[in-house]
């Protein structure tokens, strides 16, 4: 935010500018989808990749919901989220695409470790992170190979300190709804 100092002071004193520890607002996840053929049995399935997961505060500030694993062979992935998997299955059905692939912990000789891997729903063969990364790069140059789905998570609170500026929709809440009541009930059960 770049405002004259006098305006910043006026907004702050007016209660329309406040330092918040978290962004509170609607959250959504954007998921890219790709048709992928199994190397072993030839069956086609749908694989997906979480591209963006954000919470947009009432003030317009965006915050990442979670950090995507930047390395191959990650033990946990945002693609395993049940809401994401449901959205992919629904979108694949609407498009007439093949069944979504399975995703879960699998051991591979290549990686020599267990990681969250996509596998063929027909024969169970692991697709592998490296071959899938190559498929995603190829699909980036051929628009008809992929599609997107958006998952709405509704109201969310994500830790992200920021100067919250009310531009007409209000400020991000300082605490989630029911926070004081929950804290009070914890205190009362502890005594």
C-alpha positions, 0 to 999 in steps of 0.5 A: 500500500502506498498512501501519503502519511497523513492519509495513513494516520487518518485511516488508522485513527478512524479504525479503517487501517489495522495490523492483522496477524491473519487474512480472513476471507474466502479461500479457494484452490485452483487445480490443473487437470491432465489426461494421462496414459498408463505406461504399463496397461495403456489405460487413461486416467485423470491426474491433477496438480494444485496450482494455487491455494489462496485466501482473499481477505476482506481487504483484498490481501491474498495469502497462500493457504499452504506451501506446495512441496517444491521437491519431487517425491513428497510424502504429503501433497495438497493434491491429496485433499479430499475436497480437491479430489472430489472437485477433480472427479466432478470436473472429469465427469462433466468433461467426459474424461477418464476416472481420476488416478489414485494418489497415496503413499507408494514405494518406488525403486527409482526414488528408493523411498515411499512418497505420495504418488499417482497410480493407475486406477486400472492396474495400480502402476505408479506413474512416477513424479519425473514422468508426470512432470514431463507430461505437465511440461508437454501439456503446457504447450498443448491447450487441449490436453488439460483443463482446470477445476476450482475448489471453494473452501468458504470462509478461512483464516490464514496466518499472514501478517499484513496492514489491513485496509478497509476499502469498503468491505471491512477489515479482516477479523482480528480473531475467528468467530467463537475464538473468545468462547472457545478460549473461555470453555477451555479455561472453564474445563481446566479448572 
